[in-house]
Amino acid sequence: MKIVVLIKQVPDTYEDRKLNTATGILERDASEKVIDDVSERALEVALTYKDGDKSTEVVALSMGPASTTDSLRKALASGADSAVHVLDEGLDGSDLGWTASALAAAITRTGFDVVIAGNESTDGRGGVIPAMLAERLGIAHLSYLNSVDLTDSTASGIRSGEDGTSTVHVALPAVLSVTDRNPEPRFPNFKGIMGAKKKPLETVTVADLGIDPAFPGLARSVVLSTVVKPAKTAGTKVVDEGNAGVELADFLAAQRLI
């Protein structure tokens, strides 16, 4: 079994996000860069399967700037066998379509039995990359899985919906996207951290992937304008002097909340 896990490096979830108002691109240097929590949970799903089948190969794959290497090294320290870093200046500011095209090419080049990703990243929150990958790879996609059960030929899991939960399954190869309801990730130990330095980490470019940079570039989305989110204003304060109920009702009615 060869499992490719998509790793996304994002600005620290607990810090403010900032956009470059000139380019409309996220300022990734404005805060500490970490592996997205849901990516770590996707990796944990793969490593848990590997715990039970030592012949399993887990490959951590990411697309991003040079700093992404740090996140891939952490994935290796956690237990991944190898890593692939898609790094190319032509990918700067990629939209969802361009990102999916590059990742699909990298996954195909690496080879796989199953691809596991988070359902959505905490920076872009597009939530469509796994589905776009499945389309480009020509395979099935199980989405928004709260739990995953893998065998050497099938994948299944539980998905929540507005009307309850569903048990879904698919024959491999397939793309799986998982939610933050999956088990918390393991922490790299000292042995893993030292061993990660000797594990292979390959850097590939658009040219290595055999992608014509002209075609995706022509189709790339362009940010026309950006606006800084306005600061929050003070809310309406109601002091109870015997008529607070009426004031509150009037406020809710004015806001069309009742």
Secondary structure, DSSP 8 states (H G I E B T S, - for coil): -EEEEE--EEE-TTS---B-TTT--B-TTSS-EEE-HHHHHHHHHHHHHHHH-TT-EEEEEEES-TTHHHHHHHHHHHT-SEEEEE--GGGTT--HHHHHHHHHHHHHHH--SEEEEESS-TTT----HHHHHHHHHT-EEEEEEEEEEE-SSEEEEEEEETTEEEEEEEESSEEEEE-TTS-------HHHHHHHTTS-EEEE-TTTTT--THHHHHT---------------------SS-HHHHHHHHHHHTT--
